[in-house]
Amino acid sequence: MLNQHTDLDLMFQALADPTRRAMIDRLSRGPASVSELAKPFDMSLPAVVQHLQALENSGLVSSQKVGRVRTVQIQPDALSLAEQWINDRRTMWVKRLDRVGDLLAETENEPETRT
Amino acid sequence: MTERGITHASFTLERRYKATPARVFKALSDPATKAKWFNPPEAWGKDEHTMDFRIGGIETSVGGPPGGAVHAFKAIYQDIVPNQRIIYTYDMALDDVRISVSLASFELIADGDHTLLKLTEMGAYLDGFGDGNAIRKEGTSILLDNLGAHLVRESAN
């Protein structure tokens, strides 16, 4: 198993929420202040801060406070290359096995050929 | 200079198909049938695929994202038990740099009128993939999309 299995679990949890995915999407275009991040969402600032904490705990983002402004940025290295690689392989196989299922369903009534 | 190192990792996926083991085995072993599902990511377009399905036989798939690194997959079938088991080892290269050597096992278990397919991949990932740029280039956002899509599927199952 991956050494940083717990980290991956935290990342999966962090990304399970649509608000947090939207925040990641925004941050992938560049760093933003907490109030900038909060703007598109119809929720209280404490709720936004809570989502950011979940993202920060997962290692997907980091934040820095300068004066009174906290700036949040994405951590592109949160996943090691090996983790990215294994995840890509896994995701690819999830799709492939889905297609095998589709194919088997489509050909369900075809006579089995002897090989 | 290339920093040498190996990271080991593995994953297991299970699917329960409404089909006989013979039909699932055919989907995995018949080149024409396999070509219908063994596609690379859609954005890559069609790969060059060859398949010699017998113990010691070789399967290759060469492709990659447009303008990106050439991904070359080369597998050797190590064990085949019809309708029950397929094991191959494979290596992956990005633009001629070998990035991983892996073992993939497919187990087929009859379960009433269904078949349980269990895929286990164990890999040795080499040297941080050269400088790693080829993979990194494809971007964190794609990765996050994948993770998100993966989660949706996991929770749907």
Contacts between the chains, C-beta under 8 A, distances in Angstrom:
chain1	res1	chain2	res2	distance
A	1	B	9	7.2
A	1	B	10	6.5
A	2	B	9	5.2
A	11	B	147	6.8
A	12	B	147	6.6
A	12	B	150	8.0
A	12	B	151	5.7
A	15	B	144	6.6
A	15	B	147	5.3
A	15	B	148	5.3
A	15	B	151	6.1
A	16	B	151	5.4
A	16	B	155	7.5
A	21	B	144	7.5
A	21	B	148	5.7
A	24	B	144	5.8
A	25	B	141	7.6
A	28	B	140	6.5
A	28	B	141	4.9
A	28	B	144	7.5
A	74	B	140	6.8
A	76	B	136	7.8
A	76	B	140	4.7
A	79	B	143	6.7
A	80	B	7	7.4
A	81	B	125	7.6
A	81	B	128	5.7
A	81	B	129	5.5
A	81	B	132	4.8
A	81	B	135	5.9
A	81	B	136	7.1
A	82	B	7	3.8
A	82	B	9	6.0
A	82	B	125	4.5
A	82	B	128	7.8
A	83	B	9	7.6
A	84	B	135	6.2
A	84	B	143	5.6
A	85	B	9	7.9
A	85	B	99	7.4
A	85	B	100	6.9
A	85	B	123	7.9
A	85	B	125	5.7
A	85	B	129	7.2
A	85	B	135	6.6
A	86	B	9	4.4
A	86	B	10	8.0
A	86	B	11	6.2
A	86	B	123	6.8
A	86	B	125	7.5
A	87	B	143	6.9
A	87	B	146	6.5
A	87	B	147	6.7
A	87	B	150	7.6
A	88	B	135	8.0
A	88	B	143	7.5
A	88	B	146	6.7
A	89	B	11	7.2
A	89	B	121	6.3
A	89	B	123	7.3
A	90	B	11	4.7
A	90	B	13	7.1
A	90	B	121	7.9
A	90	B	150	7.4
A	91	B	146	4.5
A	91	B	147	8.0
A	91	B	149	7.3
A	91	B	150	5.4
A	92	B	40	7.8
A	92	B	41	6.8
A	93	B	11	8.0
A	93	B	13	5.6
A	93	B	119	6.1
A	93	B	121	7.3
A	94	B	13	6.4
A	94	B	150	6.5
A	94	B	153	6.2
A	96	B	37	5.6
A	96	B	38	6.3
A	96	B	39	7.6
A	97	B	13	6.1
A	97	B	15	4.8
A	97	B	117	7.0
A	97	B	119	7.0
A	99	B	36	7.3
A	99	B	37	3.7
A	99	B	39	7.5
A	100	B	15	7.3
A	100	B	17	7.1
A	100	B	24	7.4
A	100	B	27	5.2
A	100	B	28	7.7
A	100	B	37	5.1
A	100	B	117	7.6
A	101	B	15	6.4
A	101	B	17	5.6
A	102	B	37	7.8
A	103	B	27	6.0
A	103	B	33	7.1
A	103	B	36	5.6
A	103	B	37	5.6
A	104	B	17	5.2
A	104	B	18	7.2
A	104	B	19	4.3
A	104	B	23	5.9
A	104	B	24	6.8
A	104	B	27	6.4
A	105	B	18	7.2
A	107	B	23	7.5
A	108	B	18	7.4
A	108	B	19	7.2
A	112	B	20	7.4
A	112	B	22	6.2
A	112	B	23	6.6
A	115	B	26	7.1
A	115	B	30	7.4
